[in-house]
């Protein structure tokens, strides 16, 4: 069987990109059996460079770096692209306009699974950029018809801080898990029927037992969709 080559824009952070690499290879092995593994290319950023541009609100500069990496993957032979992070999907339209490769958007397989389960009102956890800006929430609402709830300002600050100060650095703290559980409980009390883990590192901290409603891990769902596309 001929596999399409997955072009992965990673390193944002490398902790979650390592999970992507593991998941796509396990997915291909499970589908094809034997010694099969994924045909993939990964460009891995120095995340500090990207994080500085995010903090300084230099999103166009960050998008230019993403575009250059996408072009490298295209020259390397990738058949389609996945951005191994939720936040930098802010640059997805610019990347799609700059390269001649399809982009598998992380929000789409997540929304498809949520709608298939019959949920409509969804809580969203992620970086402050993902929770507060429209590039992600807007896609879930406008393209997929979901009603998206985000935490209040204090909870958004807590969720964001834990991602950048702990999870992307490989730290998994029990107190932070409890803080996330509290945020999730408040979203559920506000009407959320399920929760999107809309940062690719959050799955390192919380799992289904930490929530009274279903959790939708964007990392796993995105990797699963990439495998399906690669294998046709």
Secondary structure in CASP SS format (residue, H / E / C, confidence):
PFRMAT SS
TARGET T0000
AUTHOR 0000-0000-0000
METHOD secondary structure of the structure
MODEL  1
X C 1.00
X C 1.00
X C 1.00
X C 1.00
X C 1.00
X E 1.00
X E 1.00
X E 1.00
X E 1.00
X E 1.00
X C 1.00
X C 1.00
X C 1.00
X H 1.00
X H 1.00
X H 1.00
X H 1.00
X H 1.00
X H 1.00
X H 1.00
X H 1.00
X H 1.00
X H 1.00
X H 1.00
X H 1.00
X H 1.00
X H 1.00
X H 1.00
X H 1.00
X H 1.00
X H 1.00
X H 1.00
X C 1.00
X C 1.00
X C 1.00
X C 1.00
X C 1.00
X C 1.00
X C 1.00
X E 1.00
X E 1.00
X E 1.00
X E 1.00
X E 1.00
X C 1.00
X C 1.00
X H 1.00
X H 1.00
X H 1.00
X H 1.00
X H 1.00
X H 1.00
X H 1.00
X H 1.00
X H 1.00
X C 1.00
X C 1.00
X C 1.00
X H 1.00
X H 1.00
X H 1.00
X H 1.00
X H 1.00
X H 1.00
X H 1.00
X H 1.00
X H 1.00
X H 1.00
X H 1.00
X H 1.00
X H 1.00
X H 1.00
X H 1.00
X H 1.00
X H 1.00
X H 1.00
X C 1.00
X C 1.00
X C 1.00
X E 1.00
X E 1.00
X E 1.00
X E 1.00
X C 1.00
X C 1.00
X C 1.00
X H 1.00
X H 1.00
X H 1.00
X H 1.00
X H 1.00
X H 1.00
X H 1.00
X H 1.00
X H 1.00
X H 1.00
X H 1.00
X H 1.00
X C 1.00
X C 1.00
X C 1.00
X E 1.00
X E 1.00
X C 1.00
X C 1.00
X H 1.00
X H 1.00
X H 1.00
X H 1.00
X H 1.00
X H 1.00
X H 1.00
X H 1.00
X H 1.00
X H 1.00
X H 1.00
X C 1.00
X C 1.00
X C 1.00
X C 1.00
X E 1.00
X E 1.00
X E 1.00
X E 1.00
X E 1.00
X C 1.00
X C 1.00
X H 1.00
X H 1.00
X H 1.00
X H 1.00
X H 1.00
X C 1.00
X H 1.00
X H 1.00
X H 1.00
X H 1.00
X H 1.00
X H 1.00
X H 1.00
X H 1.00
X H 1.00
X C 1.00
X C 1.00
X C 1.00
X C 1.00
X E 1.00
X E 1.00
X E 1.00
X E 1.00
X C 1.00
X C 1.00
X H 1.00
X H 1.00
X H 1.00
X H 1.00
X H 1.00
X H 1.00
X H 1.00
X H 1.00
X H 1.00
X H 1.00
X H 1.00
X H 1.00
X H 1.00
X C 1.00
X H 1.00
X H 1.00
X H 1.00
X C 1.00
X C 1.00
X C 1.00
X C 1.00
X H 1.00
X H 1.00
X H 1.00
X H 1.00
X H 1.00
X H 1.00
X H 1.00
X H 1.00
X H 1.00
X H 1.00
X H 1.00
X H 1.00
X H 1.00
X H 1.00
X H 1.00
X H 1.00
X C 1.00
X C 1.00
X C 1.00
X C 1.00
X E 1.00
X E 1.00
X E 1.00
X E 1.00
X C 1.00
X C 1.00
X C 1.00
X C 1.00
X H 1.00
X H 1.00
X H 1.00
X C 1.00
X C 1.00
X C 1.00
X H 1.00
X H 1.00
X H 1.00
X C 1.00
X C 1.00
X C 1.00
X E 1.00
X E 1.00
X E 1.00
X E 1.00
X H 1.00
X H 1.00
X H 1.00
X H 1.00
X H 1.00
X H 1.00
X H 1.00
X H 1.00
X H 1.00
X H 1.00
X H 1.00
X H 1.00
X H 1.00
X H 1.00
X C 1.00
END
